[in-house]
Amino acid sequence: MNRRNFLTLTGTFTGGSLLLPDFLHAFGTQKNLISGDQCLVFVQLSGGNDGLNTFVPFSDPLYYNLRPKISLAKDVVLGKNNGMAFHPALKGFAEMQQNGDLSVVQNVGYPEPNRSHFRSQEIWQTASDSNKYLNEGWLGRYLDLQCHDHQPTAGINIDNVDNLALKGLEPNSITVKNPNVFKTKNQKEEQGILSTNPQLDFVRKIANSVVEGSDEIQKALAKSNLEISYPKTGLATNLAWIARLIKRNLNSKVYYTSLNGFDTHDNQLQIQNNKLSELNDALFSFYTDLKKASILQNVTIVVFSEFGRRVKDNGKGTDHGTAAPMFIIGGNNKGKIIGSNPNLSDLDQGDLKHEIDFRSVYASLLKNKLDFDYTKIGIKNKALQGLF
């Protein structure tokens, strides 16, 4: 299926009536997908987050020489460690790292990088080479092999549109647009509707498989309360719902959400500060919630963007670049900084050279957290060592 058509169809339908409370009951009755209770939570920073101003090489004079307009002063960065430190908005990140619960994987990217938002996101979501195109996402392929029967909520994406990473041959994942609104259409109106469009029928199959049990919605929600207060932002709301689902032992192995707005060609200092503040506050609340519930060791949170930014500023911000850090929180990670500090004296046409392929991080997640042979979904890179 053409990816754009898939996203249009599913986004249109799920935006109409397929809302989070509709599947709580159905999801709560499904069997464990695999033994154990580990799950992965992905937070995608869409737009190309500037990694150099997120995890800052403050001890390198070249950082200040190349970024005279947007560099962050040494006295404002947080959690200094071996020449690197966090953006001042990331106080929670620095605390999680100090607690040994956050690992930073530096200089993550892939060969022959693509600076198009859409294409680079597609590469990350399918785990393909930069010159190859795949129709199914890497997590969708994993779920196809793990779900022996159709499991509509094996993966949960809380967002406005479907995510290619979760698309498989079978609809083993669901996209939820608005977790605060109950379903407004009568279930029976949606059942059994077929069309001459097999792609639309595929989407309806997702919906029809999870709209059962509406009488139990209020009961299910009443049993999944939050233990802490979350900020009133979009990302925090999404993570709060994910926390409730995880704490109810609903057996999904993959959760996905995103935060947009990181395309900082202009006014970067203010925009990135605002976006990183939202990210920090939402994630630290999620982290605290899971830790208070004594389940942080079972939940691995992965924070990434489709690419970083150019090393040299453009006077007001930064343009599209290549490598950037990934952040791994929870899941009994080792709390390390993995990889070398960014080498600002050895650039590729003004961009950082990637040191760690993102697919080696994926391989480590699949191997160490989900006990899965990553080569079965076509990942050839060796699992990153030292993460768990």
Buried (B, 14 or more C-beta within 10 A) or exposed (E): EEBEEBBBBBBEBBBBBBBBBBBBBBBBEBEEBBEEBBBBBBBBBBBBBBBBBBBBBBEBEBBBEBBEEBBBEEEEBBBBEEBBBBBBBBBBBBBBBEEEBBBBBBBBBBEEBBBEBEEBBBBBBBBBBEEEEBBBBBBBBBBBEBBEEEBBBBBBBBBBBBBBBBBBEBBBBBBBBBBEEBBEEEBEEBEEEEEEEEBBEBBBBBBBBBBBBBEBBEEBBEEBEEEBEBBEBBBBBBBBBBBBBBBBEBBBBBBBBBBBBBBBBEEBBEBBBEBBBBBBBBBBBBBBBBBEBEBBBBBBBBBBBBBBBBBBBBEEBBBBBBBBBBBBBBBBBEBBBBBEBBBBEEBEEEBBBBBBBBBBBBBBBBBBBBEBEBEEBBBEBEBBEEBB
